[in-house]
Amino acid sequence: MMFSRLQARPRLATCLALFALVVSIVAIYWPGLGGSFVFDDYPNLLDNPAVRVDKLDAGQWLSAMLSSPASSLQRPLAMFTFALNYFFTGYDAWAMKLTNVGMHAFNALLVFALVRALQRAAAKGPIEGAARALPWFATIAWALHPLHVTAVLYVVQRMEVLAHVPVFAGLWCYVRGRTNLLQGKRGWGWIALGILGGSAMGLLSKESALLLPLYALGIEAFVFRFRGRDGKREPHLLTLYIWLLAVPLVAGTAWLLPRVMDPAAFAGRDFTLHDRLLTEARIVVDYLRWTVFPDVRVMGLYHDDYVISRSWWGPHSPIPAMVVLLALAVGGWMVRKSRPLVALGIFWYFAAHTMTATVVPLELVFEHRNYFALLGVVLALGDLLLCANFAQRIPIVTRTLALIFILVCAATTLMRANEWDSLLRFARSEATKHPNSARATYEYARALIGISGYDPKSPLRKEIFRALDVARRVPGSSTLPEQAELIYSARIGIEPAPGLWDALRAKLRIRSGGPQEQLSLIAMTNCAAQDLCAFPPQEMLDTFQAGLERGPHAGVMTIYANYALHVLGDRPLGLRLLRESVALDPSNAQFQVNLIKLLNSMGLVEESRQHIAVLRTLGRLDQYGPAADELEKTLPAPATTR
């Protein structure tokens, strides 16, 4: 009985310490809960009507789950949680951010369990002294690191946070299964649950969960070393990884390579595949620098001002970064036997960036891409500071460094959370840190406009025009600043600046089909349709023509059709444009719905029925069946001729 009491006390102390960690996470992120939605929150949530679930209807919930515009896989589990938030609290950014913080805190508990299991599996003897603090150091440093602020307080990046719940849990299951096998117990069920179950569940939130088998390979290679209970190599494990990694790698490469080699894959980017690969070497090193030496002055949501490497030589040469990465990889390999957790941490850091820092034509820099990679860094750092031989010789120095690192992380995260406490403060902070960022400067101007309420007498009027002018002049800026200034000028009743319409059209001729360019056209069309902006019709028509100069584009034509229908009242033009947009992209359900509604209003029943039939075939699990049923109910009696 005395022994059970002694055993219970450490467990109680551990639970209390983990509870204190969760409270600390919530407390540090608390100032940022008062902020607003930003950037991709709008297309994924605020401008996504499917998320607005207001009743317990299976069709509504299914539509919400399959409504993500961010991925062809729809990320249904993440979208379900957004719909759940809306069902209870509507578009309350505070509630959605708090949900993110809760998920991040839960992940911290999983990280603790995972690191503790890894340390026990890698230990060659009893874990004593400062080494026992490794799980605590890695967990606290990971949970409170400022690089996670954009993953946690940027609402839509719940996808990244939620995807890693089954990743961390799956890796823990894998360690549990392998430990059982070494002890002569049943473990293959745990291994299958961890790798297959974790990957499948994580994929429902974001594709980054597909890296789980690669992370498990690192555990196997550096901790368990493919050994069985008898100390010999376990052939079943080699077979497992051939099927889990080698076969999908060959198949994935065969599918992906032609697509990334196609020049059209980078048509909407200001960099090529060659530029991307050179630049990402520098970015991955910068991620590492930001992890080890957190600096609030350079961290932020927007990094579109990152200078692209166009060649091997010059002021932005990737060669020094490549040397650093090679040295890191070689160092990890050299210590794989003496310090397996250091080698594993380095491997995890590289593995976590294989999807987002290689050939896939994504944007170049986002801090939330380090959500798992950061664990690799703090695992390696903690092992060196608390467990290595030199740490035993100078314990005061290494333990002090470990404590300072945690305190710096916590303080920097608190400062960053305070920057997110209001839309204006966040926007001003981002624009100050990144004055050459087209997005940051535009968002600051937009925040000022929102606060002004379009009051012609607002004291912010002069600052608004100054901020818009700054945003317009940033190299590589989109049409958003011109659009915002045209709308602001129209709404306060003044003439726009000379040449503003021409500047807008010049940018559209260069890149008309990009998401920001389409958002500009949508905003201007909506403003005109709501009688808030008295734009000259000829200026708008010339603008749409500029957007179509590079060729027909389904999205631009749909926006043009809305302008023709709701502003010009030109139904024949609207019908022609909607027919053309559907012909260009027949798999787009919204385009089909737009056309069907117009056909119904014009009495074109047979054509409408054809498109309703097409709508039923789109999506997954009869996703658009309810919408098709509703549209079918509005079919009028057939018109004679048209």
VEXFIVO-726175 format. One record per atom (N, C-alpha, C, CB): z negated, y negated, x. Coordinates in steps of 0.05 Angstrom, whole numbers, plus 5000, padded with zeros to 4 digits. Glycine has a CB too. Example, Ala and Ser with C-alpha at 12.3 -4.5 7.8 and 13.67 -1.06 7.14 Angstrom:
% VEXFIVO-726175
484451145264484450905246484450665264481950895226485850455257485750215273484349995258488650125282
//
This chain:
% VEXFIVO-726175
500050245017500050005000500049755018497550004981498449765039498449535058501149485070496349585079502549715077505249685089507149555069506249965097507049635044508849515024508349225020508549664997505749135023505148855020506348695044502048815019506048815068507148685092510148665090506348845117511348875078514248865075515148665054515349145067513548635034514248455012514148165020512448494988512248095039511947815047514447705061509547795066515647855081518047745092520347715072519047925115520447895053522547875032522047625015522648125015519547585008518847344992519447095008515847344984518847095034519346855050522346805052518146895079523947025055526846995056527946875030528147265062526946985007527846884981527146584978526647044958524746514986523946234984525646055002520946204991526246155026527845995044530645965034527946125072531746175022534446155010534445964986535546435002532345974971532145784948532045504958529545844931530545454980530445184992533245105002528445175015534745295012537445225021539145144998538745465036539045284976540645214952539844934942540145424929537244874942536344614933537444404952533244604932537444464978538444264998541344214994537944375026542844424988545744394984546244204960547144664979544844254938545144094914544243804920543544204890542043774934541043504940543043344957538343514954544143474977546043324995548643254981546543495020549543424963552043374949551543194924553343634941549143164916548543024891549742744889545542994888549642574911550942304908553842314901550542154934555242524909558142534904558842624877559442714924556942724861557542814834558442594815555142954822557742344822558342124805561242024808556541894810562742134826565442044831567342134809566442144857569842074813571942124793573842344802573441864787575842384785577942574792579842434812579542664767581142594829583042474848585442654852581642434876587642544861590042674871590942914853589442784899590843164863591843384848590143464824592143624866587843334820586343384796587943304771583643224796589743114774591243014751593343214741592642754758595143314758597143504747595843774739599243554768593743854753592544114747590644104723591044214771589343874719587243854698587743634678584543814711587643384686587743174666590443154652587142914680592643214666595243194653596243474644597243074673594443664643595143934635593843994608594144144656595443964586594243994559593144274554596243934539594144484569593144754564590244794571594844954580589244624589586344644597584544554574585844484622585544394556583844274535583244474513585144024523581744684519580944894500578644784483580245154514578944784457576844674440575844874419577844424427576745124420575745324401576045594413577345304374574645794401574746064411577146204400572146214402579446124411582046244403583246374428583946024392583846634426584846784449587446664460585347074441589146564443591646444452591246204469593446374428589346034460588645794476587645864503586645614460585746054504584546124530586646244548582246314526588446414537590446534554592346324565592046744538593146134548594945924557593545764579595645734534590945704577589545564597589545714624586645504588589045974622588846134646591546154661587946414639593746124646596446154658597845884660598046354642596345674664597545404663597545264690596045244643596745384711596645244737599445174747595145404757600044924752602644854765602644884795603344564758600344964806600044974835601145234847597144944843601545444831602445694841603845864820599945854852605746024829607146204810605246424801609646314823603046474815601146684807599146574787599646794832599246314781597746184760594746154765598046334735593546314783590646294790588946294765590146034806589146504748587946504721584946484721588646754707583446604740580546594739579646304744579346774760580746174764580045894768580645714744581445784793583045754733583745594709581945654686586645644702580945904683579145974662576545814665578446274662575545784690573045634693573445334687572045664722575845224693576344944685576444914655579044854698577745104642577745104612574945124601579545324601573245294614570545324605568945064608569145554621569344924630568144664634569044474612568944544662571644464606572644284585571444354558575744294584571244614552570244704526567444594521570145014525565744584542562944494538562544194543561144654556564044084562563443804570565943624570562143794596568243724563570643564564571443494593570343314547572943284596573643194623571443034636576343024622569243164640566943044653566943124682564143124639567742934700567942994728565243084739569042754744563042964730560443034740559843324735558242854727560343424711559843704705561643894721560243754675564143814724565943994739565144004769568843894736564343774780563443774808560943934812563043484818559043904793556544054794557144354794554643984771559144444778559944724778560944804805562044774756562444634818563444694845561144724865565344474854559244544863556944554881555344814877555044314877555044894852553645154846555145384858553445184816557745384856559345604868559045604898562245584860559145374910558845354939556045454948559245064949554045384933551345474939551145784937549245344921552445894917552446184914553946314938553846264888556046194947557446294971555646284995560046134976553946084997552146075020550346315020550445815019549446404997547746644996549346895005546646694967551846904997553547125006554047115036556147124990554346875047554746845075552346945090555446555083549946875081547546975094547447275094545046855079547947405072547847695070549947815089548347795041552347695090554447795107553747775137557047655101552847545145552247505174549947675182551647205179547947705165545647885172546548165175543447855151548248265157549348535159551048575184550948605134552648375191554248385215552548395240556148145216550448235241548748225264547348495268546648005262546448615246545148875248547149095257543948955222549549075247551549275254552449245284554049255236552449005294553348955321551048985342554448675324548548985333546348995351546149265365543648935336545549255391545249505406542249585409546449465434540549425397537649475398536349305378536549425426533749285379532249125359532948825362529249155362533148685340533748395341531148245343535348315315530848105365528247975371528647675378526848115393526447535376526447255385528347075369527147235414529646895384531346695371533746835358532246495391534447075367536747205355536447255325537247475369533947275316533447325288534247085271530547395283534546855284535346605269538346585266534246365284539846765278542846735276543846725247544146965290543046905229544046875201543346615188542947105184540946505195540146255184541746025195537146205189542146025221543745815234546545815222543845845264547846045222550646065213550845975183551746345216548946065167549146005138548645705133547046165123546545595145545845315141548145135151543145235154549045195176551145025188553645045171551745115217554345285162556745315145556345175118557345615140554145205105553745095078553644795078551145205066552544675100552144385100554144235117549344315110556344375125558244245143559944045127560044455156560443815139562043605124564943675119561943345140566043865134568843945128569144065100569844135149566944155089567044285062566944075039564744475059566643825045566343625024568843615006565843345036571143635018573543625001573943884985576043575018572844104995573044354980571144344956572444594998568844204959566844214939567043984919564044204952567443734928567443504910570243434900566243264925572243544912575043514901575343734881577243544925575243664855574843854833576844094834575043714807579344034838581344254836581044454858584144134836579744374881579344574902577144774896578744424928576144764872574544994863576145254867573744964833578745234865580445474870579745604897583445394869579445434917578845534944575945644945579145314965574145504934571245594934570945854918569445374922572045864894571746094877573246334889572846034849575546294902576946524914575346654935579646424926573446514948571946624970569346764961571346414990568746744936566446904926566947204930565846844896569247304920569847594925570547644954572047684907571447444969572047494998569447545013573547245010567447375010564947415024563547675014563047175021563547714988562347954977563848204986562347944946566548184987568148414995567648495024571048354991567348295042566748355070563948475073566948095087562048385057559448505058559548795049557448345040561148845028561549125019562749295041563249134994564649175055565949325077563949395099568249155089562249205107560249265127558349475117558749005135557549455092555749655080557049935081555049585051559649955074560950205074561250325101563650175061561950165121562250265148559550345160563550045166557450195154554850275163554050545151552750055156554550585126553950835113555451065126554650825083557951025132559551235145558351315172562451155149557451115187556251175213553551325211555850915229552351295188549751425183550151695168547951245167552651775164553152025151552952005121551352225161552951765110552851735081555551665070550851505073555751655043558251585030558751285034558151655000561151225043561850935047564550855039561450875076566351045034569150975028569350825001570851225027567550884983567550734958566950434962565550854938564950384980564250104987566649975000561850095005567950115018570250005033572449935013571250195054573150114995575250064976574549834958575850314959572049824949571149614931571349344946568249654922570549344971570549094986573348984991569149135013575049155002577749065010579549034985579049245030579849244970581749234948580649064925582349514938578149114917576948964895576648664902574249074888575748604927575348334935577948184936574048314962580048304947582648174949583848114921584648344965583648314903584748294876583348074861584548554861580648074862579147864847579547594859576147934848579647574886580147314898582847194892579847334928584847374890587547284884587747154857589447524885585947214839585947094812585146794814584047234794584146714837583446424840585246284860580546404849585946414882587746294901588746504921586346064917591146454931592446644949591046684976595346564953589446504984588046525009586246775010586346275015585546884987583847124987585347364998582947184958588047344999589547575010589047625039592547525005587747435052587047475081584647645085586647205094583347735064580947895066581348145083579947975038583548305079583948535096584148465126586448685088585248235132585448145160582748085171587347895162581047955155578247905164576748165168576747735142577248365150575948625153576948765179576548805129579548725185580548845210579048735234583548785213578348475234576748355255574048485258576448055251572748535235570148665235570448945248568948685207572549085239572949355250573549355279575249495234575249175288576049165316573849085335578448985319572148905327570148795346567348895341570248495344566748985317563949075312563849385311563048955285565549505294565349795292567349945310565949875263569449805319571349905339572650175331569949935365573050205305574450435294573050705301577350445305570450685306568950925313567751065288566750865333567651325290566351475269563451545277567851735263562251715262559451795267559151925294558351965245561152075303561052215328561852045352562752465327562451795347563151615369566151615375561651685393567651795363570451815368571951635347571452105366574551585353576151415335576551555309578851345348576251405288576551505261579451465251574551375241581151675250583951645243584451535215585351905246582651585197583051485170582951185169580851605151581351065187581250765188583850655198578950675206585050785218587650685228589750705206588550855252589750925192591650955169591150735148591351235156588550685142587950475122589150215129584850445120588950125155589949865162592949855165588649775188594150085170597050095170598050035142598150365179596850155122597650105094596849835084596450315076594449735093593549485083594749235096590549465087595549265122596549035137599449075147594748985160600049295160602649325173604849335152602749575190604449495131606549525111606949265096605849745091604749135085605148875072606348665090602548775061605648675117606648475135609648495138605348505163610648745141613548785143614948695117614249075149613848785094615048715069614948415064613648865046612648295070612348005066614147845084609547925070614447925109616247785127619147805117616047905155619948045108622648075098623247895074623248365091621147855058621447685034621347385041619347745013619447315059618947035065620946915085616147005076621747065105623346945126625846815116624047165146627446945099629946805090629346545075631546985072627046545062626346305046625446075064624146365026623946125085623045905102625245815121620545985118627145995126629445925143631545755128630646165155631345765102633245615085632545315088633045705055634445145096633844855099632644735074636344705107633344845050632344735025629344765023633744865002628144955038625244995036623744755045624445235052624844595063623544355074624844105064623444365104626544125044628043895035626243665025630043965012623943745013622143535003620043445023620743644978620243545047618343475068619643285089617243725082617943145104618942975125618743115152617542705126618743375151618643535176620243795171615743605184621143915193622544165192620644395199625044165212621744635198620144865206619244845235621645135202621144755252620544715280618344505284623144625296618544285270616544075272613744175262617343825255613844335241611344435229609844615249611944585204611344795262610044985280608844835304611945195290610344635315609244475337606844325329611444295348606944195306604744025297602244175290605543855273602544415278600244565269598544655293601144805253599744695316598044755340596044535345599844805365596944285343595044065347593044045324596643805349593944105300592244085277589944285278593844115251590644535286588644745287586544675309589945015294587344555331585444465351583744235340586944375377585044055325583443835313581443935293585343625300582244135277580344255259577944355274581644495243578444485297576244595313574444365324577344755337575744155332574243915342572543795320576143705354573643775296572143665274569843845266574043615250570144105271568044295264565744275284569144575264566344275309564244275330563043995333565344375356564643795330563643515333564343355307564943375358562843395286563443265261563342955264561343345239565442835253565642545256566542425229567742455279564842295215565442195189567741985189562942065176568241865212570341665214573141775212570041515240573542025217576242135216576642335193576842285242574442415180574642605158575442465133572042765155576842615116577742495090579442685075579142235095580142605051581942775034584842745044581642695005585642505051588442455057588942445087589342195044590642625096591442625124594542625126590342885138595842495107598742475108599642275130599842395081597742155144598541975166598542125193596541745167598042385192598042545217600742535230597142835212600842465256603342425270604642695276602942265296607142725268608542985271609643015299610843005250609343255310610543315336613443405331608943545350615343245343618143305339619343455363619743045335617943455385618943595409616643705426620643405426617243865446615243975462613943775481616444205479615343565487614443365506614043095493616343345530612542915506612142655494609242605489613742615469608642375476605842295471604442485451605742015460605942625435604642815415605543095421605442735386605643165446606443435455604343645445606743445485605243875435603444075427602444255449604744255406603544215474602844395496599844405502604444315520598444175505595544185511594044345489594443905513594844305464593444445442594044745445594444345415596444815451597145095454595645225477600145135458595245075498593645175521590745225512593644975545589645045496586845075486586645325469586044825470588645365451588545595433588845855448590845565412590645855468590946095484588446155500593346055504587145955511584645995525582446105507583745735539582446005483580446095463580946385456580645925437583446465452584146735446583446925469587046765438584146845493583547005517580547035521584846885542579146815517576146825519574947015499575046545516575947005475574847185455575347485462576147125428577747535473578347805480576647905504581347825488576047725522574547795546571547865539574647575567570447735518567647785512567347975488566347525505569548115481569448285457567348505458572148405452566648595483564648815486561848695489565448985509561648495505558948375510557948205487559048215536559748055474559047885452560947925429559047585461560748145415562648215393562748005371561948475382560547875365560547675343561947425352557647615335561947355377563447125387566447195384562747065417567247435393570047515390570947515361570447785403569147625344569747635315570147345304567647785300568247165312568446895302571046755310566146725312571946795335574446685344576746805329574746725374576647075326578847205310578947105282578347515310576647075269576646965242577846685240573746965230577246525260578346255260581346255260577246085284582546415277585446435278586546565253586346605303585246775244586146925220586246745195584447165215584246575193584046405169586346205167581446255169587646145190589745955190592546075191589445765213592746345189595346475191597046415166595046775193595846345144597446295120598246005118595846375095596445825125596945535120597845385145594445405110597745505168598445365193600845495207596045345212602445635192604745765205607345685191604446075204608745875179611445815171611745725141613146045175609645765125609845695097610045395095607345795081612045295080612644995079610544835062615344945068608044865069605944715056605644445070603244865057604044265058603344015072601844085098601643835053601843895116600843965143597743985145601743755162596343795133593443785139591843765113592743545157589843945110587843915089585244045100588744055062583043905097580544005108579544255094578443785107580144285068579044515054580244775063579544475024582344765080583445005091581645145111586144955104579445005118577445115137575145255123576544895155575345305097573045405083572045665094573645445053573845845102573046095115573046055145574846325107575045925156575245895185572745775197577645705192571345595183568945475193566745685198567945265174566745895182564746105186565146245213564846315163567646285220568146405246567046235269571146445250567445965267566545785288563445795290567545505283562045755268559145745269557946015276558045645242559346235269558346505277558446525308560046725264560746455319560946465349559046275362563846405357558846025352557145825363554145915362557445555349553346025339550646115336549946345354550146195307551846525358551346755375550946655404553646955374552546465412552246355439549646205443554646175446548946045424546545875427543946025423546645645407543946245408541446375401541146655413541146395372543346785419543247065426544247135454544847225407545946965466547147025492544947015514549346815499545647145537543747165559542846885569544947325582544846695572544046435582542246295562546446265588542446355536540746235516537846325520541746305488537546575530534746675535533546535559534846975539535246445578534246315602533446025598536246335624534945895580534345605574533945575544536645415585532045715532531745715503531245435491529545895495529745265505529245005493531744845490527244845511533544865509536044715508537844815486537544725535538245085485540145195466539145175437540745485473536445215434535345195407535444905397532545295406535044715416535144435408538044365400534244255432539944465415542744405408543444525381544644525429542444765375542844885349541744715326541745175348539244615331537944455310539444185307535044405318540244065329541643805328544243845312542243695356545644065318548144115304547744125274549444375314545744275265545144295236544444015225542844495231542843865239542043605228544443415227539843485246546143425247548543255246550343335223550143275273550643595219552243685196551143585169552443995196548543615166547343535141547543235137544343615140547043085157547142785155550042695150546142655181551942815163554742735159555742815131556542865180554943045122555643125095554442935074554743415089551942855079550642665060552142395060547742615068553042305083554542055085557242085070555041975114558542315074561042355060560742375030562442605071558542505022558042534993557642254981555542714988556242084995555841804986558541654983554041655004560441725000563141594998564541674972564841665022563741904961565042014937563641924911565242314938561641754913559941694890561241524869557441574899563441394875564941244855567941234864563840954852569641194844572541194850573240974870574141164825572140734866572840504883571740544912571740244872569340634914568140674941569640894956565140754938570341104941571941324954574641224963572341554935576041074945578740974952578640774975579940844928576640594975576340404997575840545024574140204991574040745023573440905047575841045058571241105041577441175041579741315050581841125062581041475027582240895049584240705059583340585085584740485038580740545088579640425113579940625136576740345110579340875131579641075152582541135159578241335143584241125139587041205143588940985133587641475128589040765148590740535139593740605140590140305157594540815154597340895154597941125135598140965182596041185118596441395098597641275073593841535092600041365065601241265041599541325016604041385037598341555016596641624992594141474991596041924993592741445014590141305014590441015006588841325042592540885017592840595011593640554982595040475029595340734971596140714943593740764925598440914937592140964931589841034914587840804913588541284923587640654935585840424935586840214916585540304964589440164917590639964899590340054870593639914905590740314865590540414838587640394827591440704837585740444845582940414836582340124829581040504859583339934844582939654837584139584810584039474859586539684805587839634780586239744757590739754780585239994760583640114739581139954733582840394747579839844754577439684749578039424736576039634776580439314742581139054731581739074701583538944745582339314691583039344663585539184655580739254646587239124674589738974669589138694657591639134650586838594664586138324655587638114673583038274657589337944660590737744676589037554691592637584658586537514682584737334695582737474714583137174674583137724719581337874736581137754764582138174738578737724775578537624802579637814823575537574809580338064814581438264833584438234835580738544824585638054820588638034818589838004846589437814800588837814861590037764888589738004906588737514900587338134905586838364922588638604914583938444920589238624888590938834878593738804890591138834847594838564888597638534899597638574930598638244892595438484943595338534972595338824978592938384984593638984963593439264968596039414962591139384951597439324940600039444933602039394955600939344906602039144966603939074987603439245012603638774994600839285018600139455041601239745037597139465046600739845013601640125006604640145007600640204978606039944998609039954998610139965027610139714984608739835045609839805072609040035091608839545084607340215082606640445098609040625102604240615086609740695127612040865132611841135117612340925162614041195103614141445089612841445061612841655104612141205052610841185025612841255003609740905021611741354981613341434959613941194941611841654942614941254917615541044897613040954882617641134878610841084886608441014871607540724873606141194879607540604897606640324898608540134883606540224927611140174885613040004870612640044840615940074877612340294831611840344803609340214793611640644798607140234809604640114801604839804799602440194821606239684818606539394817608239304794607739294843610339454787612039384764610439404738614439574763608839614736607239654712605039434710605939934711603739384733601639184733602738914726600239174760605038834737606238574732606938554702608638534749608138774691608938774663606538744645610539024656604338874652602038884634600438624635600339114641600638474656599238214657601137984650597938174685603638054643605437854633606737674654604137694614607337774678608737614698611237754707606837544722613037604719615437724730614837874755617637504735616138104759615638254784616738104808616838534782615738184831616638054856619638104860615038164880621137914871623937954875624538194893625237694888626438354885627238584901625638834896627138514929623638814878621839044873623339274860619538964856625039214841626639424828628539554848628239304804629739384865631639494885630139674905633039274900627739594912626139754931625440034918623539614939624840024892624240274878626640464878623340224850628940344872631340514870632240614898633640354857631840454918632540544945630940794953632040314966628440794946626841034952627741274935623840974948628441224910629241444893631841564903629641344864633641404914636141514925635641704948638041284933633441654963632841824986631442074977631041665006629542054959628042294950627242264921625542334968628942354903628542304875627042524860631142264861627142764870626042994855623143064864627643224858621942914882619242974891617242934868618542814915614943064870612943034849611942744845610543204855611642594867610642324864612842134852609842214892615342194859617542034847617742094817620242104861617342344810617442404781615042284766617442704777612742284779610342154767610841854763607942194785612241734781612941444778614641404754614341344803616741564750618541534727617041594701620941714730615341794702613741864678611941624670612042114682610541514689608741284683610241054672607241204708612540984683614140754673615240814645616340694692616141054641617141134614614941114593618341414615612541224600610341214581609440934575607941374592609440764596608540484591610540344573608440344618613140394577615140274559614940384531617940314571614540644529614540774502612140684486614441074505609940614499607540524485607540214481605040604501609840094487610139794483608139644500609739724454607339754522605539614541607139474563603539804553609539564568611239454589614039384578611439654613614639134579617339044569619339054592617138754556619939294602621839314623624639254613621639594637626339114628629139074620630539344618630538884640631739414596633039684593635039744615634339704566636539534623638539594644637339664670640439354647635039534677633639604701632639894701631239414706631739984678630740264675633140454677629340294649635340384663637640564664638740584693639840464645638840364707639740374735637840534752639940084746635240524745633240684760633640984756630440594752634141064731634641344726637241434740634841404696639241264740641741334753641341374783643941124748639641204795638941224823637541494829637140994833635941574810634541834813636242074811632341854793638642034799640542254796642942244815641542264767642842044833645142014851645542254870644841764867643342384878643542604896644342864882640942644910644742844856645443084840643643114816645443334858644443284797642743334773640043454781644143514753637943364768635243464773633843494745633643264792633043734739631943784712629643614705631144074710627743574724625443404718626143114713623443424741627843004729628642724726630142694699630442624749631842884693633442864668631642894643635543084667629443044645627643064623626142794618625543294627625342674640624042404637625942204626622942314665628442214636630542034626630942074596633242074641630942324588631242394559628942274543631342694555626542284553624242164538624641864535621642224553625641734556626141444555628341394534627041334582630441554534632641514515631641544486634941704520629941744481629041804454626841604445627942084453624941544462622641394452622741094458620141504465624541014474624840724480627440614470624540664510629640754477632340664468632940754440634440764487631640974431632341084405635141214405632240864384636041294427638741414430638541724430640141324457638641844406638242134403640542294415637942204374643042204412645142364425644842374456647842244419644042154468643642154497641242334504643241864507639142314489636842474494637442774491634542404475638942844470639743124466641443224489641243154440643343064498645043154520643343204545647242944526641543014551639943044575638043284574638342784580636843334550635043564548636543824550633543554521638943834538640644074541641244124570643244044524641943914585642643954613640144034630643743694625637843924624635444004639634744294634633043814631635044384609634444664603636544844616634544714572639044764617641044924631640444944661643844794627639344734672638744734701636244904707638244454711634344904688631845054693631045194667629644864703632345404659631745534633629045674632633945734627627845724655625245854656622845664652624946014682623445404651621245214647620645194617622044934659618245284610617445294582617345024569614845434579616244824584616044554573618744434566614444374592620744484583623444384578624544514552625344454602623944774549624844904525623544794500624245214527620844744502619444634479620444354472616344614485620944184492622043914487624643934472622343764513626444104481629044134468628744244439630844314484627044444436626744564409625744354389624744794410623744194397622743984379624843784371620443834393626543714390628743524383630743654365630043414408631443904371633444054354632344074326633944324366629844134323628644154296628743894281625744254298628243674296628243414283631043334275627043204301633143444288635843384282637143584264637443354308635643794256636743994238638544194250638143854216638544224276640344414290638844684292641144314318638744824269637045064266637845294284637045144238640445364284641345594299640845564329644245654294641545334339641045284368638045294374642245014376636445184355633545194359632545474360632245034337633545644342632645924341633246064368633946074318635546004379636246124405634246054427639046034413633445804427631545714448628745814442631645414450628045844417625445964410625346254420624945954379627546394417627646674427627346684457630346804419628546484471628246474500625346414508630146264512624146224493621346144498619446384497620445924479619946564478618246804475618346984500619046954450620546974514620847154537619547044563623847204542618746784562617746664586614746714589618246354585613746664613610946704619610046994620609346554598607447034617606347304619604647354594604647334644604547604586602747694564603147534539599847674573605747484532606347324508605047054509605547474482605046934532603746674537604646454518604146594566607246454513608346234496609046334468610846124509608046564461608446664434607246484412607246944431604746404415603546224394605145964392600746164401605945844414607545594413610245644399608045484441611445874404614045944391613645974361615246204403611346094353610746134324610445854311608146294320609045674324608645404312611345264310606745244329613045284330615645144329617445274307616945164356617145524304618745664284618045574255618445964286615445504252614545414225615745134218611545394225616444984239617544714234620544714231616644524256621844944232624744954229625544844202625845244233627344654201628344544175630544724164629344254179631344644140633744784129636144724146634144694100637944914150640244874167641944624159642045114167642644474179644444244174647344344171644244034197648844194157651644274153653244274178653044094132653544044190655044014215653643804232658043944211654243814258653043614275655043564298650243694285
//
